[in-house]
Amino acid sequence: MSQIELNDKKIQILKVAEKLFSEKGFEGTSIRDISKEAKINIAMVSYYFGSKEKLLEALIIHKTADLKLQIESLQHEKLEPLDKVNKLVEIYINRINCNKGIFRVLHFELTSKKRENSLAVFTELKKGNLKSLETIIHEGQSKGIFRKDIIIPLITPTIMGTFFHFHMNKPFFVELLNLNTEELYDNYIKTILKNHIQQTIKALLVYEN
């Protein structure tokens, strides 16, 4: 499924769906719940999206299309391979941090076989992003900068897994690190956590001195 045409009503429905899916789960949210929260006739939601599964698919495309474009364009930037990887980490952290709702939905729904068709579009996105990452890693390997024994498909889970562990344990880290406001918490993610993940990925990629 390609990028969808969106009007204000569709965007409003997608925002509400993301909020409810992330709070109540996909199974726990009905089209009626979404239409009520969005203050839109239930028939209008069905007219625009057809089904709850198609609504989830549209939401995934809406929220991840720009991530795909950013990662694809990164391959062609005039940067050294390690700088590209550092920027890749920054792109992932920024996009996930700005779209915690949809990534929470995906994190939960990916464990369910029931949603395989709806999530096929997300699987295709991940395959495309992996190809872009492979291009960057192979460039670094050809220059003798990156190790030859890197397991490339595990790089992205290392980035996202670290972020999600931090975020899923937010109350613990807020208390531990005195991140008592949302601004402090977000700034920590964008600076210290991002730098930590970049250092971790660098340690996996680069030959030891």
Phi, psi and omega in degrees: 000133183268177178306133185265151175281129184238135169251180185299321181295316179298316180298320177300315179297317180296320178298315180294317180299316179301314180299311184289319178300319183287331181275317189248354185082162181295312181297324184279359181246132178253162174301324178298318178300316182294315182295323180293313181294324181277354182057045181229144179303139183302327180294330181293320178297314179295323180297315183287322190239342175087311181204168178295323178297318178292328177294317177298317179299315179296322179295318179299313180298314182301320187271344185245353183300318182289330175299314179302313181296318181297318182289321177297317183289334180300325180305326189264000179287148181276072180230157173291152183308318181293323177295324177295318179295317178299320179291324177301314177302315180299318179298311180300311183298316180296316183291317180294318183295327179278344185230047183301326183300306184292324180289331174293318177301311182297318180303319180283314187288336181295341178277353183257124178291341184296334187257023186301318181294314180297325184270359178301324180295325178289323177298318178296321177300314181296322177297317179296316179295324178295320178298318178297317178297318179301319179300316180294316181295316180297325176298315179294325178291320181294334179271359179077014181272317184261149177299156180272345187258023181290134173267092191301318181298346180268355180294309182297316176300329178293318178296305187287325180297318178297315179299312185292325176298317178299312185288321181292339178251034185309310182303321179297311183287328176300315179289315183299320188254008180056046179263071195278353176234161178298326180295316178296318180297312180295319180296323178297317179298315186286341183246284189292313179296317178301314180297321179298316180293319178300318179294321179297313181294321178300318180297328179285330189266321194265143177300142176291144179284000000 
